[in-house]
């Protein structure tokens, strides 16, 4: 029996305030396109069972359009595949309150689709002689009190988990401790389908994180070395059949620039060279360039007209400045200087501030100057 293991699809995810010609956020469209590719490949390989290990949606309240399009894709999948679908809740798409309805329940209206978004429970699939045990993210805190073991009367036993196992890079938004490996990693499971960690990772011969199907985490730069897609696993032979890749938006973490001793003009040249060296061009890509050891006094001298042009051509260009570690000490040891204006202080701070993704630094500077002028 073969299983298709997907996770962390994050439908409805939005970023960077750029829209398609149809008015849809570009990143939301990218995420949906990756999802459609994954389903097309699922249909192509025709697995016996489909498991989605959490975070189908990016939020507990996705838009009506997102819900409609997703439901239509599942209906279409059902016409092209008879494989049962087991869908578990993740931290993004499961409400915290018991009284709050969960959008995932909608998909139980699709034949042979089983949804578990709270607690720990088993889904028995008699025609496959299989049981899928579903451990949702909301239950991780009490995992030590649970009896997590296979059903001895089932031919196949699958454990689906949405959470971070110890030893895996924990995200800063994780509010629960990592799962002790010995609680879930056991040889008597035919397969352990993990979600929540966005990088495809093998934990044991029978346990994998499939990773996300697009770049949707808070730190996408740590994911650039691994492809996106889903896992196909053979339960009879206990082996990985393959990892099926999907096409995603290009995310490029450029080689850092060392600004030590360089002028603004020299740094402009290096920034341009990095961007012009991107394979296939920098246009419509998601890019980050870190400029290290750059004195704050040099930052205002950069060519921001060129930087704005690069940002308009890329989908997103994050230019991050890191000052020299000893700059503050050197400054304190120097001679006293005349006090600078509040406007100058603001511009320097805003240009060196590590802004969230999607924030235009020049717009941030201009908006701050407008607020300061309004207070005069």
C-alpha positions as CSV (number, residue, x, y, z in Angstrom):
1,X,0.0,0.0,0.0
2,X,1.3,3.4,-1.0
3,X,0.6,6.7,0.9
4,X,0.9,10.3,-0.4
5,X,2.0,12.5,2.5
6,X,1.4,16.3,2.2
7,X,1.6,19.0,4.9
8,X,1.8,22.7,5.5
9,X,0.1,23.9,2.4
10,X,-1.0,27.2,4.0
11,X,-3.7,28.1,1.5
12,X,-4.7,31.8,1.9
13,X,-1.1,32.9,2.8
14,X,-0.4,36.4,1.7
15,X,2.8,38.6,1.6
16,X,4.5,41.6,-0.1
17,X,1.3,43.5,-1.1
18,X,1.7,42.6,-4.8
19,X,-1.3,41.4,-6.8
20,X,-1.9,39.5,-10.0
21,X,-3.9,40.8,-12.9
22,X,-6.9,39.2,-11.4
23,X,-6.4,41.2,-8.1
24,X,-5.2,38.2,-6.1
25,X,-2.2,38.6,-3.8
26,X,0.8,37.1,-5.8
27,X,2.0,34.9,-2.9
28,X,-1.5,33.6,-2.3
29,X,-1.7,32.7,-6.0
30,X,1.7,31.0,-5.8
31,X,0.7,28.9,-2.8
32,X,-2.5,27.8,-4.6
33,X,-0.6,26.9,-7.8
34,X,1.8,24.7,-5.8
35,X,-1.2,23.0,-4.2
36,X,-2.8,22.3,-7.6
37,X,0.5,20.9,-8.8
38,X,0.7,18.6,-5.8
39,X,-2.8,17.3,-6.4
40,X,-2.1,16.7,-10.1
41,X,0.9,14.6,-9.1
42,X,-1.1,12.8,-6.5
43,X,-3.6,11.9,-9.3
44,X,-0.7,10.8,-11.5
45,X,0.8,8.4,-9.0
46,X,-2.6,7.1,-7.7
47,X,-1.7,6.3,-4.1
48,X,-4.0,4.1,-1.9
49,X,-4.2,6.7,0.9
50,X,-3.7,10.5,1.1
51,X,-2.7,12.1,4.4
52,X,-2.5,15.9,4.9
53,X,-0.6,16.4,8.2
54,X,-1.9,19.8,9.2
55,X,-2.1,23.5,8.1
56,X,-4.1,23.1,5.0
57,X,-5.1,26.7,5.5
58,X,-2.9,29.6,6.7
59,X,-5.6,30.9,9.1
60,X,-8.7,29.7,10.9
61,X,-10.8,32.2,8.9
62,X,-9.7,32.0,5.2
63,X,-11.4,34.1,2.7
64,X,-14.6,32.9,1.0
65,X,-12.7,32.8,-2.3
66,X,-10.0,30.6,-0.8
67,X,-12.5,28.2,0.7
68,X,-14.5,28.0,-2.5
69,X,-11.4,27.3,-4.7
70,X,-10.0,24.7,-2.2
71,X,-13.3,22.9,-1.9
72,X,-13.5,22.7,-5.7
73,X,-10.0,21.2,-5.9
74,X,-10.9,18.5,-3.4
75,X,-14.1,17.7,-5.3
76,X,-12.1,17.5,-8.5
77,X,-9.6,15.2,-6.8
78,X,-12.3,12.9,-5.7
79,X,-13.5,12.5,-9.3
80,X,-9.9,11.4,-10.3
81,X,-8.8,9.4,-7.3
82,X,-10.6,6.9,-5.0
83,X,-8.0,7.1,-2.3
84,X,-9.3,8.0,1.2
85,X,-8.1,11.4,2.5
86,X,-7.2,12.0,6.1
87,X,-6.8,15.6,7.0
88,X,-5.6,16.7,10.5
89,X,-5.6,20.1,12.0
90,X,-2.5,22.2,12.5
91,X,-1.8,25.3,14.6
92,X,-2.8,27.6,11.8
93,X,-6.2,26.2,10.7
94,X,-7.5,24.9,14.1
95,X,-9.3,27.4,16.3
96,X,-8.2,27.5,20.0
97,X,-11.7,27.7,21.3
98,X,-13.9,24.5,21.4
99,X,-17.0,26.7,20.7
100,X,-15.5,28.1,17.5
101,X,-16.3,26.1,14.4
102,X,-13.5,24.8,12.3
103,X,-13.4,25.3,8.5
104,X,-11.8,21.9,8.1
105,X,-15.2,20.3,9.0
106,X,-16.5,21.5,5.6
107,X,-14.4,18.8,3.8
108,X,-16.1,16.0,5.6
109,X,-18.9,16.5,3.0
110,X,-16.6,15.1,0.4
111,X,-16.9,11.3,0.2
112,X,-14.1,9.3,1.8
113,X,-12.6,12.4,3.4
114,X,-11.9,12.2,7.2
115,X,-11.1,15.2,9.3
116,X,-9.6,15.4,12.8
117,X,-8.7,18.9,14.0
118,X,-8.8,18.4,17.8
119,X,-7.3,15.9,20.2
120,X,-5.9,12.5,19.4
121,X,-8.2,10.0,17.7
122,X,-8.1,7.1,15.2
123,X,-9.6,6.9,11.7
124,X,-10.3,3.4,10.7
125,X,-10.4,2.6,7.0
126,X,-11.7,-1.0,6.8
127,X,-11.3,-1.4,3.0
128,X,-7.6,-0.7,3.4
129,X,-7.2,-2.7,6.6
130,X,-5.7,0.5,7.9
131,X,-5.9,2.9,10.9
132,X,-4.6,6.4,10.8
133,X,-4.0,7.9,14.2
134,X,-4.2,11.7,14.2
135,X,-2.3,13.8,16.7
136,X,-3.3,17.4,16.2
137,X,-1.1,20.4,17.3
138,X,-3.6,21.4,19.9
139,X,-2.9,18.2,21.8
140,X,0.9,18.3,21.9
141,X,0.9,19.9,25.4
142,X,-0.7,16.8,26.9
143,X,1.0,14.2,24.7
144,X,2.8,12.5,27.7
145,X,-0.7,11.5,29.1
146,X,-1.7,9.8,25.8
147,X,-1.3,6.2,24.9
148,X,0.2,6.5,21.4
149,X,0.5,3.0,19.9
150,X,-0.7,1.1,16.8
151,X,-3.9,-0.8,16.5
152,X,-2.8,-4.5,16.6
153,X,-5.9,-5.6,14.6
154,X,-5.0,-3.3,11.6
155,X,-2.8,-4.5,8.8
156,X,-1.4,-1.0,8.4
157,X,-0.9,1.7,11.1
158,X,-0.1,5.3,10.2
159,X,0.6,8.1,12.7
160,X,-0.1,11.6,11.5
161,X,1.4,14.3,13.8
162,X,1.5,18.1,13.5
163,X,4.2,19.4,15.8
164,X,7.9,19.8,16.3
165,X,10.0,16.9,17.4
166,X,13.0,17.5,19.6
167,X,16.2,18.1,17.6
168,X,14.3,19.8,14.8
169,X,14.7,23.6,14.4
170,X,11.9,25.0,16.6
171,X,10.2,28.1,15.3
172,X,9.9,31.2,17.6
173,X,6.1,31.0,17.3
174,X,6.0,27.5,18.9
175,X,4.3,28.0,22.2
176,X,4.6,24.3,23.3
177,X,7.8,22.4,24.0
178,X,9.1,19.9,21.3
179,X,7.8,16.4,21.3
180,X,10.0,13.8,22.9
181,X,11.1,11.5,20.1
182,X,10.6,8.3,22.0
183,X,6.8,9.1,22.3
184,X,6.2,8.8,18.6
185,X,9.2,7.4,16.8
186,X,8.6,3.6,17.0
187,X,9.3,0.8,14.6
188,X,5.9,-0.7,15.0
189,X,4.3,2.2,13.0
190,X,4.2,1.4,9.3
191,X,4.6,5.2,8.6
192,X,4.7,8.4,10.6
193,X,3.6,11.5,8.6
194,X,4.8,14.7,10.2
195,X,3.8,18.3,9.7
196,X,4.6,21.7,11.1
197,X,8.3,21.8,10.1
198,X,8.5,23.3,6.6
199,X,11.6,21.5,5.4
200,X,11.6,17.9,4.0
201,X,13.4,15.8,6.6
202,X,13.9,12.2,7.4
203,X,13.7,11.3,11.1
204,X,13.7,7.5,10.8
205,X,13.2,4.9,8.1
206,X,9.5,5.1,8.6
207,X,9.2,8.8,9.7
208,X,9.3,12.0,7.6
209,X,8.5,15.6,7.5
210,X,7.2,16.2,4.0
211,X,7.9,19.9,4.3
212,X,5.6,22.7,3.0
213,X,4.5,22.9,-0.6
214,X,5.6,26.6,-0.9
215,X,7.7,29.1,1.1
216,X,5.4,30.3,3.8
217,X,7.3,30.3,7.0
218,X,8.6,33.3,9.0
219,X,12.2,32.4,7.9
220,X,12.0,31.2,4.3
221,X,15.7,31.8,3.9
222,X,16.6,28.6,5.9
223,X,14.5,26.6,3.4
224,X,16.2,27.5,0.2
225,X,18.5,24.4,0.0
226,X,15.6,21.9,-0.1
227,X,12.8,21.5,-2.8
228,X,9.1,21.7,-2.0
229,X,6.6,19.0,-2.6
230,X,5.3,15.8,-1.0
231,X,6.3,12.2,-0.1
232,X,5.2,8.9,-1.6
233,X,5.9,6.0,0.8
234,X,5.4,2.2,0.4
235,X,4.0,0.7,3.6
236,X,4.5,-2.9,2.5
237,X,8.2,-2.5,1.7
238,X,8.7,0.2,4.4
239,X,10.6,2.4,1.9
240,X,10.5,5.9,0.5
241,X,9.2,5.6,-3.1
242,X,10.1,9.2,-3.9
243,X,9.8,12.9,-3.1
244,X,7.6,14.6,-5.7
245,X,8.7,18.2,-6.3
246,X,6.4,21.1,-7.2
247,X,7.5,24.3,-8.9
248,X,7.6,27.4,-6.6
249,X,8.4,31.0,-6.7
250,X,12.3,31.4,-6.8
251,X,13.6,32.4,-3.3
252,X,17.2,33.5,-3.4
253,X,19.4,34.3,-0.4
254,X,22.3,36.2,-2.0
255,X,25.9,35.9,-0.9
256,X,26.4,38.6,1.8
257,X,28.4,41.8,1.0
258,X,31.1,43.0,3.4
259,X,30.9,46.8,3.6
260,X,33.9,47.2,5.8
261,X,35.9,50.2,4.5
262,X,33.8,50.7,1.4
263,X,32.2,54.0,0.2
264,X,28.5,54.3,-0.7
265,X,29.4,54.2,-4.4
266,X,31.4,51.0,-3.9
267,X,28.6,49.3,-2.0
268,X,26.1,50.4,-4.8
269,X,28.3,48.6,-7.3
270,X,28.5,45.4,-5.2
271,X,24.7,45.4,-4.6
272,X,24.1,45.8,-8.3
273,X,26.6,43.0,-9.1
274,X,24.9,40.6,-6.7
275,X,21.5,41.2,-8.2
276,X,22.7,41.1,-11.8
277,X,24.4,37.8,-11.0
278,X,21.2,36.0,-10.1
279,X,20.7,33.1,-12.5
280,X,17.8,33.8,-14.8
281,X,17.6,37.4,-13.6
282,X,16.3,38.9,-10.4
283,X,12.9,39.9,-11.9
284,X,9.8,38.5,-10.1
285,X,11.9,36.6,-7.6
286,X,12.0,36.8,-3.8
287,X,15.5,38.0,-2.8
288,X,17.5,38.9,0.3
289,X,20.9,40.5,0.5
290,X,22.7,41.1,3.8
291,X,25.3,43.9,3.9
292,X,27.6,43.3,6.8
293,X,29.9,45.7,8.6
294,X,28.3,48.8,7.1
295,X,28.8,52.0,9.2
296,X,25.6,53.8,9.7
297,X,27.1,57.0,8.3
298,X,27.3,55.3,4.9
299,X,23.7,54.0,4.7
300,X,22.2,57.4,3.7
301,X,24.7,57.7,0.9
302,X,23.5,54.6,-1.0
303,X,21.7,55.0,-4.3
304,X,18.1,54.4,-3.2
305,X,16.7,55.2,-6.6
306,X,18.5,52.1,-7.9
307,X,17.4,50.1,-4.9
308,X,13.7,51.1,-5.5
309,X,14.1,50.0,-9.1
310,X,15.4,46.6,-8.1
311,X,12.5,46.3,-5.6
312,X,10.0,47.2,-8.3
313,X,11.4,44.5,-10.6
314,X,11.6,41.7,-8.0
315,X,8.6,40.4,-6.3
316,X,10.4,41.2,-3.1
317,X,13.9,42.4,-2.3
318,X,14.9,42.5,1.4
319,X,18.1,44.6,1.8
320,X,19.3,44.1,5.3
321,X,22.1,46.2,6.9
322,X,24.2,44.9,9.8
323,X,26.5,47.5,11.4
324,X,30.0,46.7,12.7
325,X,29.8,45.1,16.1
326,X,32.2,47.6,17.6
327,X,30.7,50.7,16.0
328,X,28.9,51.8,19.1
329,X,32.1,51.5,21.1
330,X,34.2,53.4,18.6
331,X,31.5,56.1,18.5
332,X,31.5,56.5,22.3
333,X,35.2,56.8,22.3
334,X,35.2,59.6,19.7
335,X,34.8,63.3,20.1
336,X,31.4,64.8,20.9
337,X,29.4,66.0,17.9
338,X,26.7,68.6,17.4
339,X,23.2,67.2,18.1
340,X,21.5,65.9,14.9
341,X,17.9,66.7,14.0
342,X,15.1,64.3,14.9
343,X,14.5,63.8,11.1
344,X,18.1,62.7,10.7
345,X,17.9,60.3,13.6
346,X,14.7,58.8,12.2
347,X,16.1,58.3,8.7
348,X,19.2,56.6,10.0
349,X,17.1,54.3,12.3
350,X,14.5,53.4,9.7
351,X,17.2,52.6,7.0
352,X,19.0,50.2,9.4
353,X,15.9,48.7,11.1
354,X,15.2,45.0,10.4
355,X,11.8,45.6,8.9
356,X,9.2,42.8,8.5
357,X,8.8,41.2,5.0
358,X,6.9,43.4,2.6
359,X,7.8,46.7,4.2
360,X,9.3,49.3,1.7
361,X,12.0,51.1,3.6
362,X,11.8,54.3,1.6
363,X,8.1,54.4,2.2
364,X,8.7,53.8,5.9
365,X,11.2,56.7,6.0
366,X,8.8,59.0,4.1
367,X,5.8,58.1,6.3
368,X,7.8,58.8,9.5
369,X,9.0,62.2,8.2
370,X,5.4,63.1,7.4
371,X,4.4,62.3,11.0
372,X,7.2,64.3,12.4
373,X,6.3,67.3,10.2
374,X,2.7,67.1,11.4
375,X,3.9,67.5,15.0
376,X,5.6,70.8,14.3
